[in-house]
Amino acid sequence: SEMASGFLVRAISGKNLMLCNVTLQPYSESPLHGHASEEMGIIIEGEFDMKIGDESQLLKQGDIYCVPPDTIHGGVTRKHRTVMVSVFSPPRKDYE
């Protein structure tokens, strides 16, 4: 489902885990937010300027990230589409 303009999420959930294929169009934003779930992911294609807590990092293809529970995070894409796979535990109810 489209979460915001240019931000498409395809998700599947088990009892304790959620796997998401996330596609962000060029110059799209994942606004700063937090959630109770722990989140880990890998960049499959493109680049993503990600902020996790007080740290910022440019993530590129093959880079992985980890967001602890209740940590403010978000980011923006650059001139190319970005595809990432994100895993949440426990599953996020707002993505179901």
GIPE-V537570 format. One record per pair of residues at least 4 apart in sequence whose C-alpha atoms are under 6 Angstrom apart, sorted by the first residue. I is the first residue (numbers start at 0). GAP is how many residues later the second one is. Records with the same first field share a line. If there is no record, write none. Layout:
I=GAP + GAP
This chain:
0=7 + 8
1=5 + 6
2=4
5=18 + 19 + 22
6=16 + 17
7=14 + 15
8=12 + 13
9=10 + 11
10=8 + 9
11=6 + 7
12=4 + 5
15=73 + 74
16=71 + 72 + 73 + 74
17=69 + 70 + 73
18=67 + 68
19=65 + 66
20=64
21=61 + 62
22=59 + 60
23=57 + 58
24=56
25=51 + 52 + 53 + 54 + 55
26=50 + 51
27=48 + 49
28=46 + 47
29=44 + 45
30=43
31=41 + 42
32=39 + 40
33=36 + 37 + 38
34=35
35=33 + 34
36=32 + 51 + 52 + 53
37=29 + 30 + 31 + 50 + 51
38=27 + 28 + 48 + 49
39=25 + 26 + 46 + 47
40=23 + 24 + 44 + 45 + 46
41=21 + 22 + 42 + 43
42=18 + 19 + 20 + 41
43=17 + 39 + 40
44=16 + 37 + 38
45=15 + 34 + 35 + 36
46=12 + 13 + 35
47=10 + 11 + 28 + 29
48=8 + 9 + 26 + 27
49=6 + 7 + 24 + 25
50=4 + 5 + 22 + 23 + 24
51=21
52=18 + 19 + 20
58=4
